[in-house]
Structures are given as structure tokens and as C-alpha cells.
Amino acid sequence: MTKNDGDGAPGRNETPQERADRLWNELLQEVRVCQTGAQILFGFLIGVAFTPRFAALPDFDKNLYVATVVLGAIATGALIAPVAFHRFLAGHGMKPELIHVAGRLIAIGLTTLALTISAALLLLLRTATGSPAAAWTLSAVVLLWFTTTWLVLPWVVLRRTAARQAALREHGGTGGDQPTR
């Protein structure tokens, strides 16, 4: 197989295997960032139950804490899973499948990480401010921020880019080179 057979990524001169290697390396770099944060947050969450103040928390806050720890465990597990998955499949020529599954696991990990952070913030703000309404409002705003920056903004960029590329194809690649604002 040659590097110019068209099976690689558009605009790149790579074989499917080179593309899979590149995508796997990119995926690993991305997961390292959120994996570390999830593990640190999870570690701090575990310690909360062993503080003297924990016993004095109302039942709602204790239940919120349990839900937060479980979400943190799921996030951490989902973000570490691609490494374990790779260990089992390394050398079996399954990198494209690995990339697909790892991408799904990272999406689950990011979703549960956003929920973990929002729930931890809710617990913290309920305790620190004494105002459940303020805690719920601020936590909802943070979750909305994650939704906007992690989901909506990439989707908007993707749609705008696709529309721009379609317009360029329709007009033969002339006159549409200007950035969209």
C-alpha cells in the first residue's frame, strides 16, 4: 500500500495504519489531561467522608456525596479504560476498533466528569454558603458552561466549517475563502 492511495485522512499523506497511530497518539494526549484531573478530584472526594464534619451533614448532602463519589469513580474508570483496552488488544491489528471504543469511553468519562464536578460544587456550595438556592444556581451555571464549551461550541464550529466547505465546493473554491464571522 502506498501513502498516496487515498485511504488516510483528507489532506494528509498517510496510510490507514499511520492514521490509526496518529489518532491513537492524539487520543492519549487528550485523555491524559482529563484523566489526571479526574483522579485528583476522586482522591479528594474519597477523603471527605473521613473528616469530622461529614457526620454532621444533612442526609441530602450525604446522599449527594455518595452520588458524587460514584460519578467520580465512573469518570475515572471510563478515562482509564482505554489504557486497559489497549493492553489487551495491543499487537492484534485492532487499532481502528480501539480508537472507536476509546473515543466512546472518553465521551462517557467527560460526561461523568462534568457531572462529578457539578455535583461536588453543589455539595461544597451548599455547605459553604448555607444557601441551597445559590448552590443549585451556581452549580447549574457551571454544568451549562461545560455543556456549552464541551458540546455546543465544538458542534457549532463543526457545522460552520461544514457549511463553509460546502459553499466552497458549490462555488468551485472561489470567493468563499474569507473567514466566517
C-alpha positions as semicolon CSV with decimal commas, in nm:
position;residue;x (nm);y (nm);z (nm)
1;M;0,000;0,000;0,000
2;T;0,130;0,345;-0,086
3;K;0,095;0,659;0,113
4;N;-0,099;0,820;-0,171
5;D;-0,382;0,568;-0,208
6;G;-0,641;0,797;-0,051
7;D;-0,720;0,577;0,250
8;G;-0,566;0,816;0,504
9;A;-0,718;1,131;0,646
10;P;-0,821;1,402;0,398
11;G;-0,537;1,645;0,332
12;R;-0,278;1,409;0,477
13;N;-0,028;1,183;0,313
14;E;-0,064;0,879;0,541
15;T;-0,163;0,514;0,523
16;P;-0,459;0,385;0,726
17;Q;-0,214;0,239;0,979
18;E;-0,028;0,569;1,009
19;R;-0,363;0,743;1,053
20;A;-0,463;0,498;1,326
21;D;-0,130;0,552;1,502
22;R;-0,171;0,930;1,480
23;L;-0,530;0,919;1,606
24;W;-0,431;0,689;1,894
25;N;-0,148;0,923;1,997
26;E;-0,380;1,224;1,980
27;L;-0,638;1,038;2,186
28;L;-0,380;0,950;2,450
29;Q;-0,270;1,313;2,480
30;E;-0,631;1,424;2,524
31;V;-0,714;1,161;2,783
32;R;-0,402;1,232;2,990
33;V;-0,528;1,581;3,065
34;C;-0,873;1,485;3,190
35;Q;-0,763;1,155;3,344
36;T;-0,525;1,327;3,585
37;G;-0,787;1,580;3,689
38;A;-1,048;1,310;3,744
39;Q;-0,810;1,104;3,956
40;I;-0,714;1,402;4,173
41;L;-1,078;1,504;4,220
42;F;-1,174;1,146;4,303
43;G;-0,893;1,125;4,558
44;F;-1,010;1,440;4,732
45;L;-1,370;1,319;4,729
46;I;-1,274;0,994;4,900
47;G;-1,117;1,187;5,186
48;V;-1,431;1,390;5,262
49;A;-1,608;1,100;5,434
50;F;-1,325;1,077;5,686
51;T;-1,348;1,436;5,807
52;P;-1,517;1,518;6,139
53;R;-1,771;1,748;5,972
54;F;-1,902;1,476;5,741
55;A;-2,109;1,311;6,017
56;A;-2,291;1,640;6,077
57;L;-2,406;1,678;5,716
58;P;-2,778;1,651;5,648
59;D;-2,898;1,332;5,477
60;F;-2,941;1,511;5,142
61;D;-2,578;1,619;5,145
62;K;-2,457;1,272;5,245
63;N;-2,658;1,121;4,958
64;L;-2,525;1,389;4,723
65;Y;-2,175;1,300;4,837
66;V;-2,231;0,930;4,765
67;A;-2,367;1,012;4,419
68;T;-2,070;1,241;4,356
69;V;-1,818;0,974;4,457
70;V;-1,990;0,716;4,237
71;L;-1,988;0,958;3,942
72;G;-1,619;1,027;4,010
73;A;-1,544;0,655;4,013
74;I;-1,728;0,608;3,682
75;A;-1,546;0,904;3,527
76;T;-1,208;0,780;3,646
77;G;-1,279;0,427;3,527
78;A;-1,400;0,539;3,185
79;L;-1,097;0,764;3,135
80;I;-0,852;0,490;3,238
81;A;-1,031;0,216;3,041
82;P;-0,869;0,297;2,703
83;V;-0,530;0,208;2,852
84;A;-0,653;-0,130;2,977
85;F;-0,834;-0,188;2,648
86;H;-0,512;-0,116;2,459
87;R;-0,312;-0,355;2,680
88;F;-0,547;-0,642;2,594
89;L;-0,562;-0,565;2,221
90;A;-0,206;-0,448;2,152
91;G;-0,048;-0,644;1,871
92;H;-0,375;-0,780;1,733
93;G;-0,410;-0,526;1,450
94;M;-0,723;-0,375;1,601
95;K;-0,617;-0,013;1,645
96;P;-0,912;0,134;1,446
97;E;-1,156;-0,056;1,672
98;L;-0,957;0,051;1,976
99;I;-0,979;0,415;1,869
100;H;-1,356;0,387;1,819
101;V;-1,419;0,226;2,160
102;A;-1,171;0,455;2,338
103;G;-1,345;0,758;2,189
104;R;-1,676;0,639;2,332
105;L;-1,520;0,569;2,671
106;I;-1,365;0,915;2,679
107;A;-1,702;1,071;2,593
108;I;-1,858;0,881;2,885
109;G;-1,567;0,985;3,106
110;L;-1,601;1,351;3,012
111;T;-1,976;1,347;3,068
112;T;-1,946;1,186;3,409
113;L;-1,653;1,414;3,494
114;A;-1,868;1,720;3,421
115;L;-2,145;1,574;3,637
116;T;-1,895;1,491;3,913
117;I;-1,754;1,843;3,916
118;S;-2,102;1,996;3,917
119;A;-2,222;1,767;4,198
120;A;-1,906;1,830;4,402
121;L;-1,956;2,202;4,352
122;L;-2,317;2,171;4,463
123;L;-2,212;1,989;4,779
124;L;-1,937;2,239;4,850
125;L;-2,157;2,544;4,789
126;R;-2,447;2,405;4,996
127;T;-2,204;2,364;5,285
128;A;-2,000;2,682;5,233
129;T;-2,282;2,927;5,159
130;G;-2,568;2,778;5,359
131;S;-2,790;2,877;5,066
132;P;-2,930;2,582;4,874
133;A;-3,079;2,812;4,608
134;A;-2,745;2,980;4,539
135;A;-2,567;2,643;4,538
136;W;-2,811;2,494;4,286
137;T;-2,798;2,803;4,066
138;L;-2,419;2,825;4,058
139;S;-2,380;2,452;4,001
140;A;-2,632;2,462;3,717
141;V;-2,442;2,753;3,560
142;V;-2,117;2,554;3,578
143;L;-2,285;2,249;3,421
144;L;-2,425;2,474;3,150
145;W;-2,073;2,610;3,095
146;F;-1,938;2,256;3,050
147;T;-2,222;2,174;2,812
148;T;-2,158;2,488;2,612
149;T;-1,780;2,461;2,589
150;W;-1,751;2,082;2,562
151;L;-2,051;2,005;2,338
152;V;-2,225;2,305;2,185
153;L;-1,920;2,507;2,081
154;P;-1,746;2,215;1,903
155;W;-2,075;2,132;1,729
156;V;-2,116;2,494;1,615
157;V;-1,757;2,504;1,484
158;L;-1,813;2,173;1,302
159;R;-2,138;2,296;1,143
160;R;-1,984;2,628;1,036
161;T;-1,682;2,453;0,887
162;A;-1,902;2,203;0,702
163;A;-2,119;2,486;0,567
164;R;-1,811;2,681;0,457
165;Q;-1,665;2,375;0,283
166;A;-1,998;2,305;0,110
167;A;-2,013;2,665;-0,011
168;L;-1,658;2,639;-0,145
169;R;-1,743;2,318;-0,332
170;E;-2,059;2,475;-0,470
171;H;-1,875;2,785;-0,593
172;G;-1,575;2,599;-0,724
173;G;-1,347;2,713;-0,444
174;T;-1,351;3,081;-0,542
175;G;-1,478;3,374;-0,347
176;G;-1,553;3,173;-0,034
177;D;-1,210;3,181;0,123
178;Q;-1,300;3,455;0,367
179;P;-1,336;3,357;0,734
180;T;-1,693;3,330;0,858
181;R;-1,784;3,559;1,146
